[in-house]
Amino acid sequence: MFGRRRRRKKKITKTVEIPAAFDNLITVDFQGVRIEYQIGNAQHIGSRKRQEDSFGFSDLSDDILLKERGICAVLADGMGGLDLGREVSEQVVRETLEFFRNMNYQVSISEQMILFFQKFSQQIFSRYGRSGKAGAGSTVLMVVLYGGRVYWCAIGDSRLYLWRRNRLYQMNEDHNYKNELMGQYISGEGTLEEAARNPKKDFLTNYIGCPETVRADVSYTGFALQNGDKILMATDGLYHALSQDEIAEKMRKNPQDACTEMIQKAVSRKISGQDNMTAMAVGFN
């Protein structure tokens, strides 16, 4: 059974441009083991004209959903270089949360994620693509917290980090041209300088809505969390504005304060052309 929270439950399912605090603990009794989750999130438009990041959590007020499926968090970064970045990223979040509500936990979570996002990506390309080229697109990072484990599926360059004992670890791969160039370098082609300085290094090579079948970065068996662990989901606007050490330092705080202070620090730098920024964090005890 899942324990009742001490204060009124609150949904976090809608993208906002200011931090949406959620400081109550979610307490779970999973097979006789008490688990506590604490959630935070924050977002800022940067210096862009539109907010094209979207995010959402599954319904944290639904005891049955929590009991049977755990918690789902989704982050999507609409591609500003294509049409309808905001609209597509919002659709990604809506459809992913609906998919989560209908997952079959009797079969592989990761395989379901892969098949769902491959089909969904094809639908986006069929709807918006033109002359064999993408017309709209978005990254997606889906995280499921269930029974003391974290499962994820990542397409694009939104990042999942694990914060453990004051150190930060990136859990997924960036699907961008720089990583392709690095792969070529490892194979004996090109140089590190070319990979680091190529003007197209941040171009996405894999995203929802691309012409090809998407490649999903997934955790096939789930990653076991330890007491005190925190996970962070971040769009590239945030992790390009802050160093990994700066992010790790902020993650020492509770999840809401960590997200809020990371966004505030990035905004305070007044970076020219600052991209949209979103941070979502979950603490595990």
C-alpha positions as CSV (number, residue, x, y, z in Angstrom):
1,M,0.0,0.0,0.0
2,F,1.0,3.6,-0.6
3,G,1.1,5.9,2.5
4,R,-1.0,9.0,2.5
5,R,0.8,12.3,2.2
6,R,0.4,14.7,5.0
7,R,-0.9,17.6,3.0
8,R,-3.2,18.0,0.0
9,K,-1.8,16.3,-3.1
10,K,-1.1,18.4,-6.1
11,K,-0.9,17.6,-9.8
12,I,2.2,18.6,-11.8
13,T,1.2,17.9,-15.3
14,K,1.4,21.3,-17.0
15,T,4.3,23.2,-18.4
16,V,4.9,26.5,-16.8
17,E,7.4,29.3,-17.2
18,I,8.0,29.8,-13.4
19,P,9.0,27.2,-10.9
20,A,6.1,25.0,-9.7
21,A,7.0,24.0,-6.2
22,F,6.1,20.5,-5.0
23,D,7.7,20.1,-1.6
24,N,5.5,17.3,-0.2
25,L,6.9,13.8,0.1
26,I,5.4,10.9,-1.8
27,T,5.7,7.9,0.5
28,V,5.5,4.3,-0.9
29,D,5.5,1.0,0.9
30,F,6.8,-1.3,-1.9
31,Q,6.9,-4.9,-0.9
32,G,7.4,-4.0,2.8
33,V,10.1,-1.4,2.0
34,R,9.3,2.3,2.7
35,I,10.4,4.5,-0.2
36,E,10.1,8.3,-0.3
37,Y,10.3,10.5,-3.3
38,Q,10.6,14.3,-3.4
39,I,10.1,16.2,-6.6
40,G,11.2,19.6,-8.0
41,N,11.0,21.5,-11.2
42,A,11.7,24.9,-12.7
43,Q,11.7,26.5,-16.2
44,H,12.6,29.7,-17.9
45,I,12.2,31.0,-21.4
46,G,15.7,32.3,-21.7
47,S,16.1,35.1,-24.3
48,R,14.0,33.3,-26.8
49,K,10.6,34.6,-28.1
50,R,8.9,31.3,-27.4
51,Q,9.1,28.6,-24.7
52,E,9.5,25.3,-26.7
53,D,10.4,23.1,-23.7
54,S,7.5,21.1,-22.3
55,F,7.5,18.8,-19.3
56,G,5.1,16.8,-17.1
57,F,4.7,14.4,-14.3
58,S,2.1,11.6,-14.1
59,D,-0.8,12.3,-11.7
60,L,0.7,12.3,-8.2
61,S,-2.8,12.5,-6.7
62,D,-3.9,9.1,-8.2
63,D,-3.2,6.5,-5.5
64,I,-4.1,3.6,-7.8
65,L,-1.7,4.9,-10.5
66,L,1.1,5.3,-8.0
67,K,0.5,1.9,-6.5
68,E,0.4,0.0,-9.8
69,R,2.8,2.0,-12.0
70,G,4.9,4.4,-9.9
71,I,5.9,7.8,-11.2
72,C,6.6,9.0,-14.7
73,A,8.4,12.2,-15.6
74,V,8.6,13.5,-19.2
75,L,10.8,16.2,-20.7
76,A,10.6,17.4,-24.3
77,D,12.5,20.1,-26.1
78,G,10.8,21.3,-29.3
79,M,13.2,22.0,-32.2
80,G,13.2,25.7,-32.8
81,G,14.8,25.3,-36.2
82,L,11.7,23.5,-37.4
83,D,8.0,24.4,-37.3
84,L,5.7,24.1,-34.3
85,G,8.4,23.3,-31.7
86,R,6.2,24.1,-28.8
87,E,3.1,22.4,-30.1
88,V,5.1,19.2,-30.9
89,S,6.9,19.1,-27.5
90,E,3.5,19.5,-25.7
91,Q,2.1,16.7,-27.8
92,V,5.1,14.5,-26.9
93,V,4.4,15.1,-23.2
94,R,0.7,14.4,-23.5
95,E,1.1,11.2,-25.5
96,T,3.9,9.9,-23.3
97,L,2.0,10.3,-20.1
98,E,-1.0,8.6,-21.7
99,F,1.3,5.7,-22.8
100,F,2.6,5.4,-19.3
101,R,-0.9,5.0,-18.0
102,N,-1.5,2.0,-20.3
103,M,1.9,0.2,-20.1
104,N,1.8,-3.5,-19.4
105,Y,4.2,-4.2,-16.6
106,Q,4.1,-7.9,-17.3
107,V,6.4,-7.4,-20.3
108,S,9.6,-5.5,-20.9
109,I,9.3,-1.8,-20.0
110,S,12.2,-0.8,-22.3
111,E,10.8,-2.7,-25.3
112,Q,7.4,-1.0,-24.9
113,M,9.2,2.4,-24.7
114,I,11.2,1.7,-27.9
115,L,8.2,0.6,-29.9
116,F,6.0,3.4,-28.7
117,F,8.5,6.2,-29.6
118,Q,9.4,4.6,-32.9
119,K,5.7,4.6,-33.9
120,F,5.0,8.0,-32.5
121,S,8.0,9.5,-34.3
122,Q,6.8,8.0,-37.6
123,Q,3.4,9.6,-37.0
124,I,5.0,13.1,-36.4
125,F,7.0,12.7,-39.6
126,S,4.1,11.6,-41.6
127,R,2.0,14.5,-40.4
128,Y,4.6,17.3,-40.7
129,G,7.4,16.0,-43.0
130,R,7.8,17.5,-46.5
131,S,9.7,16.0,-49.4
132,G,11.4,13.4,-47.3
133,K,12.6,16.0,-44.8
134,A,11.4,16.6,-41.2
135,G,8.9,19.4,-40.8
136,A,8.7,19.4,-37.0
137,G,10.5,17.6,-34.2
138,S,11.3,17.3,-30.5
139,T,13.6,15.5,-28.1
140,V,12.0,13.3,-25.5
141,L,13.3,12.0,-22.1
142,M,10.9,9.6,-20.4
143,V,11.7,8.4,-16.9
144,V,9.8,5.8,-14.9
145,L,10.4,5.4,-11.1
146,Y,9.1,2.1,-9.9
147,G,10.0,-0.1,-7.0
148,G,13.3,1.5,-6.2
149,R,14.5,1.4,-9.8
150,V,14.6,4.0,-12.6
151,Y,13.9,3.2,-16.2
152,W,14.4,5.7,-19.0
153,C,14.1,6.2,-22.7
154,A,16.0,9.1,-24.3
155,I,15.8,10.4,-27.9
156,G,17.7,13.6,-28.7
157,D,20.0,15.6,-26.4
158,S,17.9,16.2,-23.3
159,R,19.9,14.7,-20.4
160,L,19.3,12.4,-17.5
161,Y,21.8,12.7,-14.6
162,L,22.3,10.7,-11.5
163,W,23.5,12.6,-8.4
164,R,25.1,10.2,-6.0
165,R,27.3,11.1,-3.0
166,N,28.0,14.6,-4.3
167,R,29.0,13.4,-7.8
168,L,27.1,13.8,-11.0
169,Y,26.9,11.2,-13.7
170,Q,25.3,11.5,-17.2
171,M,23.2,8.4,-17.8
172,N,22.2,8.8,-21.4
173,E,23.9,9.6,-24.7
174,D,23.6,12.9,-26.6
175,H,22.2,12.2,-30.0
176,N,24.0,15.0,-31.9
177,Y,26.6,15.4,-34.6
178,K,29.4,15.9,-32.2
179,N,29.0,12.4,-30.9
180,E,29.0,11.1,-34.4
181,L,32.2,12.9,-35.1
182,M,33.7,11.5,-31.9
183,G,32.7,8.0,-33.1
184,Q,34.5,8.6,-36.3
185,Y,37.6,9.8,-34.4
186,I,37.6,6.7,-32.3
187,S,37.5,4.7,-35.6
188,G,40.5,6.5,-36.8
189,E,38.9,9.3,-38.8
190,G,39.1,13.0,-38.1
191,T,40.5,14.8,-35.0
192,L,39.2,15.8,-31.6
193,E,39.4,19.4,-32.6
194,E,37.1,18.8,-35.6
195,A,34.6,17.2,-33.3
196,A,34.7,19.9,-30.7
197,R,34.7,22.9,-33.1
198,N,32.5,21.8,-35.9
199,P,29.8,24.4,-36.3
200,K,27.2,21.7,-36.7
201,K,28.3,19.8,-33.6
202,D,25.0,20.5,-31.7
203,F,22.7,19.5,-34.5
204,L,20.5,16.6,-33.6
205,T,20.9,13.4,-35.4
206,N,18.0,11.6,-33.7
207,Y,14.7,13.0,-32.6
208,I,11.0,12.5,-32.6
209,G,9.8,13.4,-36.0
210,C,13.0,12.6,-37.9
211,P,12.7,10.8,-41.3
212,E,14.6,7.7,-40.2
213,T,13.6,5.2,-37.5
214,V,14.6,6.7,-34.2
215,R,17.3,5.2,-32.0
216,A,16.2,5.0,-28.4
217,D,18.7,5.1,-25.5
218,V,17.0,2.9,-22.9
219,S,17.8,1.2,-19.6
220,Y,16.9,-2.4,-20.4
221,T,16.7,-3.7,-16.8
222,G,16.3,-0.5,-14.8
223,F,18.9,1.1,-12.6
224,A,18.8,0.5,-8.9
225,L,18.6,3.6,-6.8
226,Q,20.3,4.0,-3.4
227,N,19.2,6.1,-0.5
228,G,20.1,9.7,-1.0
229,D,20.2,9.4,-4.8
230,K,18.7,12.2,-7.0
231,I,18.0,12.2,-10.6
232,L,18.0,15.3,-12.8
233,M,16.4,15.8,-16.2
234,A,17.6,18.9,-18.1
235,T,17.3,20.4,-21.5
236,D,20.4,21.6,-23.4
237,G,19.7,25.2,-22.6
238,L,20.4,24.5,-18.9
239,Y,23.4,22.2,-19.2
240,H,25.1,24.4,-21.7
241,A,24.8,27.4,-19.3
242,L,26.2,25.6,-16.3
243,S,29.2,23.4,-15.8
244,Q,28.8,19.9,-14.5
245,D,30.4,20.9,-11.2
246,E,28.0,23.8,-10.8
247,I,25.1,21.4,-11.4
248,A,26.4,18.9,-8.9
249,E,26.8,21.6,-6.3
250,K,23.2,22.7,-6.7
251,M,22.0,19.1,-6.5
252,R,23.1,18.9,-2.9
253,K,19.9,20.8,-2.0
254,N,16.4,19.4,-2.0
255,P,15.0,18.8,-5.5
256,Q,12.9,22.0,-5.7
257,D,15.6,24.3,-4.4
258,A,18.1,22.6,-6.7
259,C,16.0,23.2,-9.8
260,T,15.1,26.8,-8.9
261,E,18.7,27.8,-8.1
262,M,20.1,26.1,-11.3
263,I,17.7,28.1,-13.4
264,Q,18.3,31.3,-11.5
265,K,22.1,30.9,-11.8
266,A,21.8,30.3,-15.6
267,V,19.5,33.3,-16.0
268,S,21.9,35.6,-14.0
269,R,24.7,35.0,-16.5
270,K,22.7,36.8,-19.2
271,I,24.1,34.6,-22.0
272,S,23.5,36.0,-25.4
273,G,20.9,33.9,-27.2
274,Q,20.2,31.9,-24.1
275,D,18.0,28.9,-25.0
276,N,14.9,27.8,-23.1
277,M,15.8,25.9,-19.9
278,T,14.0,23.2,-17.9
279,A,15.0,21.2,-14.9
280,M,13.2,18.3,-13.3
281,A,14.5,16.5,-10.2
282,V,13.5,13.6,-8.0
283,G,15.1,12.7,-4.7
284,F,15.0,9.0,-3.5
285,N,15.2,7.8,0.0
